[in-house]
Structure formats: structure tokens, C-alpha cells
Amino acid sequence: MLIKRYKNNPLLTKDDVPYPVATVHNAGVIKHNGKYVMLFRSHRLNGRSIIGLAESDDGYHFKVNKEPFMVPATKGLFAEYEEYGVEDPRIIYIDGEYLITYSAYSRYGVRIGLAKTKDFKFAERFSLITEADYRNVVIFPEKFNGLYARLDRPHSEISPWSIWISYSPDLKFWGESKLIMKPMQYHWDEMKIGPGAPPIKTAKGWLSIYHGVFPTMDGNVYRLGVALHDLNDPSKIIAVGDEWILQPEEIYEITGYVHNVVFSCAAVPEDDGSIKIYWGGADNVMCVGTANAEELINHCLKNPREPL
């Protein structure tokens, strides 16, 4: 078992939130000043999403702030494109600040917003960095040849729900896009794939945890897989693990707002070589488990599938 579930999962539910919400799921997590900071998505009781903040000393026991961290903007360009909610944040640290990518929903579809913060007291909206229909944007926490790099998942009828890479000199204008990974037919991720947690740097490459979806007669099943990218050229995928690393098995993952879902937006590397992987269970609760970085690398290398 590559991921060992925390024995007291779920670690965060709607009952832990001091304002009215229906769910707690799909959270970005990062360490800041020795504490774990979690930005989690919740459905309000009208069905639209906001982002809350919780903090922890150990990565397991979180306390939620009294007020939401981000709600849909009410003026300007962001208000137009966040009308229906803000969702699924991912967090990285680069250039002395934290970058938060999130899905912005409106009557025009879903696109990706980028916000910045230095202390998680306030999020400064910086730019809308995609058009519709994009989801699941994660930024690498290092530059490559002076450029920021991101993984994303546009919708395309020709190459449906695949992972692309793009580059930017300034976080606002992105280009040099390239398709680097596709779903595999009649495979656990055959319907669609998308970036999950921001990539983690290891001695053997960038570990990228992604989600894959398989359609069944009882609806879609969301699982987690892992890929290994080249350290110097992240568009080059060294290997993709053929088998999933986590699937819905516990009751809180099988039954909820959307059943049969494990969906990750965060993985936190620890000094001992372990990784805390956070995931939303059934779009309803937040969960965590631990994995060993070296074991995830070997999982990719020992039995890989083709990325394209």
C-alpha cells in the first residue's frame, strides 16, 4: 500500500467550520512559518463554492478560521468570472511569496485565477491566466531557464482532458504550450486526467500526483496516480506509474456529495522523505495519508505506462 491513510480520517468536515457550509474538500496545503496552512473548498448552502482557511501544527489537527479566506469577487473583471464560485486551490512558494491557483466559475464557463499572498492574511488577485474551459492548474515551485512552468488541463474534443505544460516570464502571459500526457484507453484513467498536487522536487525528478477518471455503469470513479518529470525539462515525462496509488475505499470516499472520489490538490514533502498527501473524499470531507517519496518514484519506474 503506497499511501497509508490517517487513522482518524476524515480530518476536516463541515462540522469543523464555524460558518454555514455543506462540504469541505479539495484543499491546497503548504507549510508557512512552521505551520500547515490549508485552503479548502466548501459549498455554501446555495451550492456555490468559497475557499476557507485552516491551520495545523502537525498536519493532522486543523483549526478553521472564523471567516472564509476567499469568496467570489464583487467588483471588476474578477467579479464577472467568479460569479458562480471559487474552487480547488493549489498553493506553491516561489520568489518570496505564495501563489494560489484556483478555478473561477461563471456563466462563461470555468477558467483559472491566480492570487498571491505573503502571510495568508489576505489574497491579492493577480490575473486570470486561462480562458475557458480550463481546470487543475498547478505551477512548479521553481523556474526553468528563467520561466515559470505550469501543468494544466484544457478541454478539447480532439485530445480530451489531457495534461499540457505551458511557460511564462511573468505569471500573466503564458505560451509554448505542449501536450505531455493523455488518458489511456480502457485503463483506470481512460476518461480524463488532470494535475493534482503541485509537483515535488526529488533527486530523480519531479513527482506529480494526478487524478484519473474511469467511467462505470454507476458513474465515474476518481483515483490518484503519479508521474515523474525530468528535473531540468518538466515537459519530458520520465515515467508514469501504470497502476493507481489511491482509490475510493473508505465509506467517506465512496459516499458523499459525489460518490467514489479521491481528489488531491496538495502534497507536502517532509524532511524524513515522507510525503503527506491530502485529498477530498467524495467531494464532502478532507483526508490525509502518508507515502514515501522513494516508493512513489519506484512505482513510476518499475512498471510504467506510456504518457502519450
C-alpha positions, 0 to 999 in steps of 0.5 A: 500500500503506497499511501497509508491513510490517517487513522482518524480520517476524515480530518476536516468536515463541515462540522469543523467550520464555524460558518454555514457550509455543506462540504469541505474538500479539495484543499491546497496545503503548504507549510508557512512559518512552521505551520500547515496552512490549508485552503479548502473548498466548501459549498455554501448552502446555495451550492456555490463554492468559497475557499476557507482557511485552516491551520495545523501544527502537525498536519493532522489537527486543523483549526478553521478560521472564523471567516472564509479566506476567499469568496467570489469577487464583487467588483471588476473583471474578477467579479464577472468570472467568479460569479458562480464560485471559487474552487480547488486551490493549489498553493506553491512558494516561489520568489518570496511569496505564495501563489494560489491557483484556483478555478473561477466559475461563471456563466462563461464557463470555468477558467483559472485565477491566480492570487498571491499572498505573503502571510495568508492574511489576505489574497491579492488577485493577480490575473486570470491566466486561462480562458475557458474551459480550463481546470487543475492548474498547478505551477512548479515551485521553481523556474526553468531557464528563467520561466515559470512552468505550469501543468494544466488541463484544457478541454478539447474534443480532439485530445480530451482532458489531457495534461499540457505544460505551458511557460511564462516570464511573468505569471500573466502571459503564458505560451509554448504550450505542449501536450505531455500526457493523455488518458489511456484507453480502457485503463483506470484513467481512460476518461480524463486526467488532470494535475493534482498536487503541485509537483515535488522536487526529488533527486530523480525528478519531479513527482506529480500526483494526478487524478484519473477518471474511469467511467462505470455503469454507476458513474465515474470513479476518481483515483490518484496516480503519479508521474515523474518529470525530468528535473531540468525539462518538466515537459519530458515525462520520465515515467508514469506509474501504470497502476493507481496509488489511491482509490475510493475505499473508505465509506467517506470516499465512496459516499458523499456529495459525489460518490467514489472520489479521491481528489488531491490538490496538495502534497507536502514533502517532509524532511524524513522523505515522507510525503503527506498527501491530502485529498477530498473524499467524495467531494464532502470531507478532507483526508490525509495519508502518508507515502514515501517519496522513494516508493512513489518514484519506484512505482513510476519506474518499475512498471510504467505506462506510456504518457502519450 
